[in-house]
Structure formats: structure tokens, C-alpha cells
Amino acid sequence: MATIRPRLLAVSLAIAVVVSAVGALVWANAVGSDRRANNNDSVVLDQPGVEAFPDAGITNPDMEGDVLPVANLFDRAGDAVSTADLLGDDPLVLNFWFSTCAPCRKELPDFADV
């Protein structure tokens, strides 16, 4: 029967923990640098209406698709707002979210500020 070697087991577990921690740090730094490198096209709006879009004056090419259907939505006060009233020359952002979505909850205060 093989004997249990507690010292060998403890050292093996300690090495596994250290290797896992170093691997997690390397992976987190690699993923974080990729996200920071690909985030050059974002605009932070500190004050609504003050910042310019990066490609101001450039419009999108004609795109195919359906027009936003006319529907009545309700604001926080319970007043009806028609989607037809939202269409115009200004950019329109429709944000679909779910109450238990953590990234959705994180971005909602930013949308409210803008």
C-alpha cells in the first residue's frame, strides 16, 4: 500500500495555487490590454450636448432595413410617448436591457446622465 505523504501533497497544492494565480494575472493583463487597445472609438459624454462625435460631418451610407415601427411607449411618469415622435435628424439610441443583467445595470446611470 502506498503511504500518504502530507508534505508532498501540501507542496504540490501550493505550487498549483501559485501557477494558477500567475496564469490568471497574465490572462487578465492580456485581455485588459486588448480591450484598452480596441477602445479608441468611444466618446465619453461628460456633459450632454457638449462633446462632438469623432466623425462629425460624415454620414452613414444608405442602409437597407425596416423603419422603426410606430408604437406607444411609456416614460417613468407614465406618459405615453410615440416612437414616431422620436424619429428625426438627431441620432437615436434604443437601449434594450433586462433588470438582472449586470452590464445593463452598470450602464443605465450613464444613459440617464446623457
N, C-alpha and C positions, 0 to 999 in steps of 0.2 A: 504494500500500500504506500502510496506517495505521502510524504509528510507535507503539511501546510507550512509554508514559510511566510510568516507575517511581515517580516522586514521586506522581502522581495515584493510581496503584494502591495505594501504601502508605498515603496519606491516606484513601482510600476504605475500605480494610480496617480502619484504626484507628477510623474513625467507626462502622463496622458492629460492631466489638467493643464499643465504648462504649455504643452504643444497645442491643445485646443484653444487656449487663451491667445497665444501668439497668432494662430491661424485666423481667429475671429478678428483680431486687430488689423491684420494685413488685409483681410477681405473687406472690412468696414472702411478702411482708408481707400482701397481701390474703388469701391462702389461710390463713396463720397466724392472722390476726385472726378469720376465720370459724370456725376450729377452736376457738380460745380462747373465742369467744362462745357456741358451742354445747356447751361442755363443763361447763355449770353443774350437770348432773345426775349427775356422777360422785362417787363416795365413795372416798377413799383410806384403806385399812386399814393403819395403821402397826403396830398390834398386833392379832392375831386376836382377835375376840370383844369388843373394847373399843368400837368405833365403832357408832353406831346408823345404820340406814338412813334416808334422807331422809324417807320417808313411812311411818314406823313406825306400826303400828296400822291401816293401810289394806291391805285385801287386794284381790287381783285379782278381777274378776268371773268367774263361771263361764265356762270356755272349753271349746270343743269340741276334740277331738283324741284321739289314741291314748295309752294308758298306756305307760310305758317298758317295753319287753319284758324278760322275765327272761332274763338271760344271765350267764355266769360270766366275769369279767374278772380279770386278774392284776396284783397290785401289784409294786413294784420288788423285793420279796423273793421273788417267785414264788408267793405265796399267793393262792388263789382268793378272789374277792370277788363275791358275787351282787348283781346290780342290785336285787333285791327287798329286800336289806338297806339300800339307800341311800335308799329312799323313806320319807318321814315328814313331820313338820310343819315341819322346818327347810328353808330354801332349798337347792336342789341345783343346782350348776353343772356342766354337762358341757362340757368344752372339747375340741373336735376340732382337731387340729393335724397338721402334716406337718414332718418333720425339716429340710427345706430351705426352709421358709417363714420369711423373716427376721422379720416381725412376730410370728409364733408363737414363735420362739426368744426374742425380746425380752421377751415377756410371761410366759414359763414361770417365771422366778425369782420373779415377783410371786405367781403362783398357788401356788408351793411355799411361800412365806412365809405365805400365808393359810391 
